[in-house]
Amino acid sequence: MKRIGLILISFIVCCTLGAQTLAGRLDALVSSEKLLATSEVGISVFNLTQGKQVYAYQDKKLYRPASIEKLITSVTALAELSEYYVFNTRIAYTGTVTQDSILQGDLYLVGGFDPEFMDEDMNKLAEAVYNSGIRSVQGHLVADVSLTDSIYWGTGWSWDDTPESFQPYLSPLMLNRGCVNVTVIPAAKGKRPKVEVLPESDYYTVCNLSKSYLPQEGKLKVTRDWLNNGNTIYVSGNANYRCTKTLNMYSSKDFFLHTLSYKLNKKGIAVKSLTYGTCPDEVTELYTLSRPLTPVLQRALKKSDNLSAEAMFYHLGIHRSGKKGMGFKDAQNAVYDFMKHEVGCNPDEYSIVDGSGVSLYNYISPELMIEYLKYAYSRAEIFCPLYEALPVAGVDGTLRNRMKQGKAYRNVHAKTGTVTGVSSLAGYVKAGNGDMLAFVIINQNVLKGKEARAFQDKICEILAH
């Protein structure tokens, strides 16, 4: 009995020393890090296997989270919507189709805020109309975007981030994530290169002023006249290699509607009038394209895709309110309700206004994020799809070029976050003894993200040992 007691005491001492060693190593790193002389950091580490906090540094302070906020959105979406939730885009009509293939009525396109709707999906809509026997629409092609309000950017988003692809114009109708892919292919020296734009549409025009293999023309530039909300794509400068640039389109709903009309006309289906309206209840359904939540979740986390995160955020509001014309406040309330009643934290102490972390108005603490990671870990139906969707250190997603060596390699599954002045990392790491740890690191007021990422990687290496 005495021997058993000694073994037990030794085990407790070893565990205590191990915890102290981990905390001590982290303290030593924090105290010696030059980056922190001019910036702030908040850190929280929780041992999920043992059920205890093992390290905290300024973890109650508020920070801008950047894209690790997508974890809050994702956990809430998996809990409230489930991984089997679907995003539906529908096409239907009113009236009748005559023997000579004329639709005497309106053709309705109903948006469901599907962030993964691509060109091949658009072809399916056009094919469904063709297969119905319709060859001419006597009435209108009507786009129904009544699912959300007309505000196309998140609260606190920066206006000058357009026309970059990471900030599309939000709408219940999103084609190719609201963007076009512009590929420039050099020709003979001094000649204009070939410019290809996909998806193919008559919604935009191309002005190609570039030259092939002429350095004096300057750096190749691909943009659009975004200050005037225009969709003329300008290509200028020296084209000396094949490259592709992705630009957002103004606006997503118009891009979708006009491109569908373009595709219908190419299939020999005459569409004379385009407009917006609400699809009535009594219609003849032609086709519904359904997208499960899983690919949306995976893109939001692996690729840190803002649109995918915003789609989940808005659908949380739609699911909660059950109304049309839903705005960010409805989505925010859904997140806050979940935070209060499920995670057990007070939403009055934080600010979450979008789903992606892009907004300048988001403020959370590492302590709050740890609570979400703990909540997810305790529920297999949430943790399994979440863990699988997170970037893996040195392997894929936004961590594919980080921690490619050492103990952290493959053992860190975490979400990155980057906006000007902020670099963050949060997720899970498997320690050398087999324990699973949840961790949050938010670096604030840093101008050189590379230095912050190196600091975060050092922490992960310590945790993985």
Secondary structure as GFF3:
##gff-version 3
##sequence-region A 1 465
A	DSSP	alpha_helix	2	32	.	.	.	ID=ss1
A	DSSP	three_ten_helix	34	37	.	.	.	ID=ss2
A	DSSP	beta_strand	40	47	.	.	.	ID=ss3
A	DSSP	beta_strand	52	57	.	.	.	ID=ss4
A	DSSP	three_ten_helix	66	68	.	.	.	ID=ss5
A	DSSP	alpha_helix	69	80	.	.	.	ID=ss6
A	DSSP	beta_strand	86	93	.	.	.	ID=ss7
A	DSSP	beta_strand	96	97	.	.	.	ID=ss8
A	DSSP	beta_strand	102	104	.	.	.	ID=ss9
A	DSSP	beta_strand	107	110	.	.	.	ID=ss10
A	DSSP	alpha_helix	119	131	.	.	.	ID=ss11
A	DSSP	beta_strand	136	137	.	.	.	ID=ss12
A	DSSP	beta_strand	141	144	.	.	.	ID=ss13
A	DSSP	three_ten_helix	159	161	.	.	.	ID=ss14
A	DSSP	three_ten_helix	176	178	.	.	.	ID=ss15
A	DSSP	beta_strand	179	185	.	.	.	ID=ss16
A	DSSP	beta_strand	194	198	.	.	.	ID=ss17
A	DSSP	beta_strand	205	208	.	.	.	ID=ss18
A	DSSP	beta_strand	211	212	.	.	.	ID=ss19
A	DSSP	three_ten_helix	215	217	.	.	.	ID=ss20
A	DSSP	beta_strand	221	224	.	.	.	ID=ss21
A	DSSP	three_ten_helix	226	228	.	.	.	ID=ss22
A	DSSP	beta_strand	232	236	.	.	.	ID=ss23
A	DSSP	beta_strand	238	239	.	.	.	ID=ss24
A	DSSP	beta_strand	243	248	.	.	.	ID=ss25
A	DSSP	alpha_helix	252	266	.	.	.	ID=ss26
A	DSSP	beta_strand	270	271	.	.	.	ID=ss27
A	DSSP	beta_strand	274	276	.	.	.	ID=ss28
A	DSSP	beta_strand	284	292	.	.	.	ID=ss29
A	DSSP	alpha_helix	293	302	.	.	.	ID=ss30
A	DSSP	alpha_helix	306	321	.	.	.	ID=ss31
A	DSSP	alpha_helix	328	338	.	.	.	ID=ss32
A	DSSP	pi_helix	339	343	.	.	.	ID=ss33
A	DSSP	three_ten_helix	347	349	.	.	.	ID=ss34
A	DSSP	alpha_helix	366	377	.	.	.	ID=ss35
A	DSSP	alpha_helix	380	389	.	.	.	ID=ss36
A	DSSP	three_ten_helix	397	399	.	.	.	ID=ss37
A	DSSP	beta_strand	412	419	.	.	.	ID=ss38
A	DSSP	beta_strand	421	430	.	.	.	ID=ss39
A	DSSP	beta_strand	436	446	.	.	.	ID=ss40
A	DSSP	alpha_helix	449	464	.	.	.	ID=ss41
###
